Amino acid sequence: MALDKSTSVLIVDDYKTMLRIIRNLLKQLDFNNVEEATDGQEALSKLRAGNFGLIISDWNMEPMTGLDLLKEVRADARLKSTPFIMITAESKTENVVAARAAGVSNYIVKPFNAETLREKIEKVMAHA
Amino acid sequence: MRKVDRAEIALQVMSGLGRTEAALLQELEALGRMVAAAKEEIAAMRVENVDATHLPAATDELDEVVRSTADAANEILDACEALERLQPSLSGAAAETVGGCVTRIYEACAFQDITGQRIGKVVNALKQIEQRVRETTGRYTPSSTLPARTGPAHTEGERLASGPQPVAAASSQAEIDALLASFD
């Protein structure tokens, strides 16, 4: 199934450099409709106001973490089926298990490469 | 009125006590001497240099490392974006090579996030030590300038957020993929 490159993507990370890197990698994959947020609360506001087809989020942010954002998304009737990829340095098994239990679509551990990002996006969008 | 000295009062009190109470009083006196000795030892360590100078300086230096690496990473990203804008004017093979190199640089620049998080963990640890030193030396007073003790985690996301793991303990992407696949 071909990827819909017009999909609106929300990337969430408290490190501006990482936001810029992910945005540029998405641009290389022809995703040009990209918005940014620097924590879970800002992301939730943007998600509720907008119409996003993919969420790519960090975990370790304040005041709302990526896992808590994921739980809010899955509890929201309009947002609950939005594909959600966690990109994080949290690589412990219990983190992955908790994210999976909360409904994460896929999980990328930092540092990651562009090929892994492309592969995971294709996988979650195919199931969307 | 006759002036009664301390020793005489102590003698009078001791003579009025039973064996148990006297033993208890002696224990308390010994404990008091131990506390006084510990205070003298702490004072002799001159910890005021640690909490007033060394630890704040160390955290400032580490904060500066994070700022510097962020600035450097952004400079590198500026250069990469300029190269990407040049790509359409290059021949096929050259454009492909430039594109591949730029992607590798983007991937490598993720170091700033990882090192920033690791340094953040060290800074938090140093601030906790600074707080404990102040409390231990008895000079602690509630102040907005003191770093707060780490508060309790309120959510599962906060409880599990611990930042990058030591390389030997971290799961690889392949291990995470296998773990997720095991749920399907």
Interface residues (C-beta under 8 A of the other chain):
Chain A: D13 Y15 K16 T17 M18 R20 I21 N24 L25 Q28 G40 W59 N60 M64 T65 G66 L67 D68 L69 K71 A89 E90 S91 K92 T93 E94 N95 V96 V97 A98 R100 N106 Y107 I108 V109 K110 P111 F112 N113 A114 T116
Chain B: A70 A73 N74 L77 C80 E81 E84 G99 T103 Y106 E107 C109 A110 F111 Q112 D113 I114 G116 Q117 T155 E156 G157 E158 L160 A161 S162 G163 P164 Q165 A169 A170 S171 S172 Q173 I176 L179 L180 F183
